[in-house]
């Protein structure tokens, strides 16, 4: 298990982004996808919530957090 994981926030495209990274960079792959177990206020059962992936061997999480927070130069560490 890595000591830290980069968390990237997406409106709804975390899986698409992770697949792009996995197809583009060596030593990159999707490690897992967590889907909604049921309907929730902003989505449907089966919607992608979190994508676990690596980019060039670096552990990342793509979080479909919705449009509440806009993309910026900020980033998060999960330790």
C-alpha positions in Angstrom: 0.0 0.0 0.0 1.4 3.4 -0.9 2.1 6.0 1.8 -0.1 8.6 0.0 -2.6 8.8 -2.8 -3.3 11.7 -5.1 -7.1 12.5 -5.2 -8.4 14.2 -8.3 -12.0 15.7 -8.2 -14.3 15.3 -11.3 -17.9 16.3 -11.9 -18.7 12.9 -13.4 -15.8 11.9 -15.7 -13.4 10.1 -13.3 -13.6 6.8 -15.1 -13.0 8.4 -18.6 -10.0 10.3 -17.2 -8.5 7.2 -15.6 -8.9 5.2 -18.8 -7.2 8.0 -20.7 -4.3 8.0 -18.3 -4.0 4.2 -18.3 -4.0 4.1 -22.1 -1.5 7.0 -22.4 1.3 6.4 -19.8 3.4 3.3 -19.2 3.0 1.6 -15.8 -0.6 2.9 -15.5 -3.8 1.0 -15.0 -7.2 1.1 -13.4 -7.2 -0.8 -10.1 -10.8 -0.6 -9.2 -14.1 1.2 -9.6 -16.6 1.8 -6.8 -20.2 2.3 -8.0 -23.3 3.6 -6.1 -25.1 0.7 -4.5 -28.4 2.5 -4.9 -30.1 5.7 -6.1 -28.9 8.8 -4.3 -29.8 12.6 -4.6 -27.5 13.4 -7.5 -27.3 10.0 -9.2 -28.5 6.6 -10.0 -27.6 3.1 -8.8 -24.5 1.9 -10.6 -23.1 5.4 -11.2 -19.3 5.6 -10.8 -18.4 7.2 -7.5 -14.6 6.5 -7.2 -12.0 5.1 -9.6 -8.7 3.8 -8.1 -5.9 3.9 -10.7 -2.1 4.4 -11.1 -0.3 6.8 -13.4 3.3 5.9 -14.1 3.2 3.8 -10.9 1.8 6.6 -8.7 -1.4 5.7 -6.8 -4.4 8.0 -7.7 -8.1 8.2 -6.9 -10.6 9.9 -9.2 -13.6 11.1 -7.2 -16.8 12.0 -9.0 -17.7 14.7 -6.5 -20.0 16.8 -8.7 -19.9 20.4 -9.8 -20.0 22.0 -6.4 -16.3 22.7 -6.4 -14.6 23.9 -9.6 -11.2 22.7 -10.8 -8.3 24.7 -9.5 -4.6 24.3 -8.9 -5.4 22.8 -5.5 -4.9 19.1 -4.9 -5.3 16.6 -2.0 -3.2 14.0 -0.3 -4.8 11.0 1.2 -2.5 9.5 3.8 
